[in-house]
Amino acid sequence: MLLSLRGIQKSFGGVQALRDGNLDVAEGEVHLLMGENGAGKSTLMKIVAGMYTRDGGEMLWRGQPVSFTKPSEASAIGVAMVHQESLLAPHLSVAENIFLGRESTSAVGWVDRRAIVAKATKVIADHGFRLDPQMRVSKLSPAGKQLVEICRALAQGSSLLIFDEPTSSLSNAETAEVFRIVRQLCERKLGVIYITHRLEELRSIGDRVTVLRDGATVHTGPLKELTRDQLIQHMVGRSVNAIYQREASPAGEVLLRVQDLSHGFLKNISFEIRAGEIVGLAGLMGAGRTELCRVLFGLDPAESGTIEIGGQSVTPRNPRQAVGSGVALIPEDRQINGLALKLPIAFNITMPDLGRVSSYGVVNHPAENTLAEDYRQRLRIKCQSARQLAGRLSGGNQQKIVIAKWVARGARVFLFDEPTRGIDVAAKQEVFEEMDRLAKSGAAVLMVSSELPELVQVADRILVMAQGRLTGELPGKTSQEEIMRLATPASAVLTETL
């Protein structure tokens, strides 16, 4: 056995993040680590990687007790973590990132860049990766950056790799490449701990699974012995029958009308969404879905065409105009574009409408806290208080804050760009429920998602894009095959209007 964890405990400021963490990982095994956001997965793995010290319990490495006080100690015996959010230096080359902090130097102390490139080339070639060691990391795709993280771990001689949501921002082809690499690592007798929320990935990559709930291990066993429903029930602690099911409500007036909209490679986009509707937007990576949301929100002004909100022509030239007309964007990357992570939850919720909680330019903090607390309870944001920093919360709770700030602002048209990316099954349900509440309250919702089962489950209608054009419209309860038929590039020559 490579790694064994027994009764691991960890608290932060009186809040117990882990109370009974147990896990075993063998050489050559992909061990899946599952659980809701806040279940303790990341805390447990950061203890293994030396980023946190445990308060109690036992950790064994190849049968011997170990304890790490810093990541370099974990790295020294062969543990490495590939993080969901890249920790690379984007201005440096691939080779420089692989050996950052362990550079080869000349006799006088100068960095030997030629030696670094040569060693990086060997690591890349030994594992069959497609990387240019001299390319700047900022020019790489998300999948390419993942490869650099993996190469850095392998160059350190790691025998246990921890993958934290490695495919959350990757295309299907890039995901398949990550799977190939993981399987190759296992063939070389490395151990892999793989954290993911994407249930459809599991049987393509995993051997055994451990489920955490509320800081404790609640299940460990072979993945093949579990059905999908049983796995969800272990994760959320209730019957799968309670998982979200939406019933459509009657549609009202047209709240969003887009006519012949063009920008860059977006060409002649036309559609409308009525009050009470959730309309899905499907398409392959690069189809133009996020680009369309950016134009609707005024981040990229339209080159031609019109946008109407509630019958009024607005065609925003900047986000301020879009927000003023009642449009809200829940962006794909909530941490970079949706939140001020180092500021309190209360500020994040009231930020789009500070005039509501301020007088003469001075924020009334009691009023701010009261408003934030109302929306914290409404969206069931799990936190100690509304003054807690947004960056300290789980991904699902951070997503709820982004939604809350626009609900508090009184938006009428909501653009959800990949709303469930990187959040667990229970948090997904709560996001779906909030989208449903918004629709039933008279809002119009556009839901961009790469998760076709979610679109089929949630949307009243589904628009499909390919190569910057709308290629068709389907009813909500359509098949995934029909969506993919319209999403393939060959279908992009179809209608310019719906």
RAWO-V888525 format. One record per run of one state. SS is the DSSP state (H for helix, E for strand, L for the rest). FROM is the first residue (numbers start at 1). LEN is the number of residues. Records with the same first field share a line. If there is no record, write none. Layout:
SS: FROM-LEN ; FROM-LEN
//
This chain:
L: 1-2 ; 13-2 ; 26-4 ; 35-6 ; 49-7 ; 62-2 ; 66-5 ; 78-1 ; 83-10 ; 99-6 ; 106-5 ; 112-1 ; 127-9 ; 140-2 ; 156-4 ; 165-7 ; 188-3 ; 196-3 ; 206-2 ; 214-2 ; 226-2 ; 237-3 ; 243-11 ; 264-2 ; 275-3 ; 283-6 ; 297-7 ; 310-2 ; 314-5 ; 325-2 ; 331-3 ; 338-6 ; 360-2 ; 364-1 ; 379-10 ; 393-2 ; 410-3 ; 418-7 ; 441-3 ; 449-3 ; 459-2 ; 467-2 ; 476-4 ; 488-1 ; 494-5
E: 3-10 ; 15-11 ; 30-5 ; 56-6 ; 64-2 ; 79-4 ; 93-1 ; 105-1 ; 111-1 ; 136-1 ; 160-5 ; 191-5 ; 208-6 ; 216-7 ; 254-10 ; 266-9 ; 278-5 ; 304-6 ; 312-2 ; 327-4 ; 344-1 ; 358-2 ; 362-2 ; 389-1 ; 413-5 ; 444-5 ; 461-6 ; 469-7
H: 41-8 ; 71-7 ; 94-5 ; 113-14 ; 137-3 ; 142-14 ; 172-16 ; 199-7 ; 223-3 ; 228-9 ; 240-3 ; 289-8 ; 319-6 ; 334-4 ; 345-13 ; 365-14 ; 390-3 ; 395-15 ; 425-16 ; 452-7 ; 480-8 ; 489-5
//
